Amino acid sequence: MSSPLIARACLLRRVAPVLVLAALTGACSSGPAPATYDLSAPTSRIRGASGVQVLVNEPAALQQLSTQQILVKDASGSVSFIGGGQWADNLPRLIQTRLINTFENASQLRGVSRPSSGAVADVQLISELRRFEIATPDNQAVAEISVKIVSDQNGRIVNGRIFRASIPASAVDAPNAARALDEALTVVMLDIVRWVSGSPLPRREEPGDAGSQSQDTSKEQAPT
């Protein structure tokens, strides 16, 4: 009669090859890690809106766009993802960062930041990422963002507009799709910066502004 120790050794001898085979199968099926693609922050000289402080919120987006995956949508609206590539960050957060960078690179605003910075702003940009995909069968990279300018002082919507750009993608694979979508977003972001910079924006009163205005008024009304 065998001891429990011998029986356990025999069991491990039978199971070990199965465990090794499972580990090797998992290693072979995992494949290479997907390539990571970033988005650009274009540089341009755009005049206007000097002295204004802007907060750029993270764009709202449907769940299919709140991802690092590169999206493909066919004419029926069916959604799939391109293998072998992904964005450098969650897409709405990445677009928020690059839009802030574009304002810094291109505009004459006094300051631009995200709401978590704690900065006091004149206006906020509230946006929605509506489309960011390769549209088939035409293979067009489409970027579409809805933007509203909101007064930070009273919450009123100052202005609103939808921005859209479409760039042909030479192939529906990760490198070409990422390149075309980056070009489409560059057009959209520069249009947003140009629009905001050219809009009449409300401004918060600087400390002492009210006092200086009352003094100027009293001087004008004083008898000569």
C-alpha positions in Angstrom: 0.0 0.0 0.0 1.5 3.4 -1.1 1.9 6.3 1.3 0.0 9.6 0.8 3.3 11.3 -0.1 4.0 8.8 -2.9 0.4 9.2 -4.3 0.7 13.0 -4.3 4.0 12.8 -6.2 2.5 10.5 -8.9 -0.4 12.9 -9.3 1.9 15.9 -9.8 3.9 13.9 -12.4 0.7 13.4 -14.4 -0.6 17.0 -14.1 2.7 18.8 -14.7 2.9 18.3 -18.5 -0.7 19.7 -18.8 0.3 22.8 -16.9 3.4 23.4 -19.0 1.4 23.0 -22.2 -1.2 25.5 -21.0 1.4 28.0 -20.1 3.1 27.7 -23.5 -0.2 28.0 -25.4 -1.1 31.2 -23.5 2.3 32.7 -24.3 1.9 31.9 -28.0 -1.6 33.3 -28.2 -0.9 36.6 -26.4 1.0 38.0 -29.5 3.0 41.2 -29.6 1.8 44.3 -27.7 -0.1 46.8 -29.9 1.7 49.9 -31.2 0.8 53.1 -29.4 -0.1 56.3 -31.3 -0.2 59.9 -30.0 -2.1 62.9 -31.3 -0.4 66.2 -32.4 -0.8 69.6 -31.0 -0.4 72.0 -34.0 1.3 75.3 -33.9 0.0 78.4 -35.6 -0.3 82.2 -35.1 -3.9 83.0 -34.3 -4.7 86.5 -33.0 -7.6 87.7 -30.8 -9.0 87.1 -27.3 -5.8 88.3 -25.6 -6.1 88.6 -21.8 -8.8 85.9 -21.5 -8.5 82.8 -19.3 -10.1 79.6 -20.6 -10.8 76.2 -19.0 -11.0 73.3 -21.4 -13.1 70.4 -20.1 -12.6 66.8 -21.1 -15.0 66.1 -24.0 -18.1 64.0 -23.2 -18.3 60.8 -25.4 -20.2 57.6 -25.9 -18.7 54.5 -24.4 -17.4 53.3 -27.8 -15.3 56.5 -28.0 -14.2 56.4 -24.4 -11.4 54.0 -25.1 -7.8 53.7 -26.4 -9.0 51.6 -29.4 -8.9 52.9 -33.0 -12.5 52.9 -34.2 -13.9 51.8 -37.6 -17.5 52.3 -38.6 -19.1 51.0 -41.8 -22.1 52.5 -43.7 -24.6 50.5 -41.6 -23.2 52.0 -38.4 -21.5 48.7 -37.3 -18.5 49.4 -35.1 -15.2 47.5 -35.0 -11.7 48.2 -33.8 -8.3 48.1 -35.7 -6.0 45.5 -34.3 -2.3 46.2 -33.7 -2.6 49.8 -32.5 -4.1 52.0 -29.8 -4.0 55.6 -28.6 -1.6 56.8 -26.0 -4.4 57.5 -23.5 -8.1 57.3 -23.2 -9.3 59.2 -26.2 -11.4 62.1 -24.6 -8.6 62.7 -22.1 -5.9 62.7 -24.8 -7.9 65.1 -27.0 -8.5 67.4 -24.0 -4.7 67.6 -23.5 -3.9 68.2 -27.1 -6.5 70.9 -27.4 -5.0 72.7 -24.4 -1.6 72.4 -26.0 -3.0 73.8 -29.3 -4.4 76.8 -27.5 -1.0 77.3 -25.8 0.8 77.0 -29.1 -1.5 79.0 -31.3 -3.4 81.7 -29.4 -2.9 84.8 -27.4 -5.0 83.8 -24.5 -3.7 84.9 -21.1 -4.0 81.3 -19.8 -5.6 78.0 -20.7 -5.9 74.9 -18.4 -8.1 72.1 -17.3 -10.7 72.6 -14.5 -8.8 70.4 -12.1 -6.0 73.1 -12.1 -8.1 75.3 -9.8 -7.5 78.3 -12.1 -10.1 81.1 -12.1 -11.3 81.5 -15.7 -13.4 83.8 -17.8 -15.0 81.1 -19.9 -15.1 77.3 -20.1 -15.2 75.1 -23.2 -17.8 72.3 -22.8 -17.5 69.8 -25.6 -18.7 66.5 -26.9 -16.6 64.1 -29.0 -19.2 63.0 -31.6 -17.1 61.2 -34.1 -13.5 60.0 -34.3 -13.3 57.0 -36.7 -12.4 55.6 -40.0 -15.6 55.6 -42.0 -15.8 52.7 -44.5 -16.1 51.9 -47.4 -14.7 55.3 -48.4 -11.9 55.0 -45.8 -12.3 58.6 -44.5 -10.9 59.6 -41.2 -13.6 61.7 -39.6 -13.2 63.9 -36.5 -16.3 65.8 -35.2 -16.5 67.8 -32.0 -19.4 69.9 -30.7 -18.1 72.9 -28.6 -19.9 75.4 -26.4 -18.4 78.5 -24.8 -19.8 79.0 -21.3 -19.4 82.0 -19.1 -17.7 80.9 -15.9 -19.3 83.7 -14.0 -23.0 82.9 -14.6 -23.0 79.6 -16.5 -24.7 81.0 -19.6 -23.8 79.6 -23.1 -22.1 82.4 -25.0 -21.8 80.5 -28.3 -21.8 77.0 -29.8 -20.7 75.3 -32.9 -19.9 71.9 -34.4 -16.5 71.3 -35.9 -15.8 68.5 -38.4 -13.0 67.5 -40.7 -12.5 64.5 -43.0 -9.2 63.2 -44.3 -8.7 60.2 -46.6 -6.9 57.2 -45.1 -4.7 55.3 -47.5 -5.4 52.0 -45.8 -7.5 50.7 -42.9 -4.6 49.6 -40.7 -3.3 51.1 -37.4 -0.4 53.3 -38.8 -2.5 54.8 -41.7 -5.7 55.2 -39.6 -3.8 56.9 -36.8 -2.1 59.3 -39.2 -5.3 60.3 -41.0 -7.2 60.8 -37.8 -4.4 62.9 -36.3 -4.6 65.1 -39.5 -8.4 65.5 -39.2 -8.1 66.4 -35.5 -5.4 69.0 -36.3 -7.9 70.8 -38.6 -10.6 70.6 -36.0 -8.5 71.9 -33.1 -7.1 74.8 -35.1 -10.7 75.7 -36.2 -11.8 75.6 -32.5 -8.9 77.9 -31.4 -9.5 80.3 -34.3 -13.3 80.4 -33.4 -12.8 81.0 -29.7 -10.1 83.6 -30.3 -12.4 85.5 -32.7 -15.5 85.4 -30.4 -16.5 88.2 -28.1 -15.8 86.6 -24.7 -17.1 87.7 -21.3 -14.4 88.5 -18.8 -14.4 88.5 -15.0 -13.7 91.9 -13.4 -10.2 92.1 -12.0 -9.8 93.0 -8.3 -10.1 96.8 -8.1 -11.9 97.2 -11.4 -15.2 98.2 -9.8 -13.5 100.7 -7.4 -11.5 102.3 -10.2 -14.6 102.6 -12.4 -16.6 104.3 -9.5 -13.7 106.7 -9.0 -13.6 107.6 -12.7 -17.4 108.2 -12.6 -17.2 110.4 -9.6 -14.4 112.4 -11.2 -16.6 112.9 -14.3 -19.5 114.1 -12.2 -17.6 116.4 -9.9 -18.4 120.1 -10.4 -15.7 122.2 -12.1 
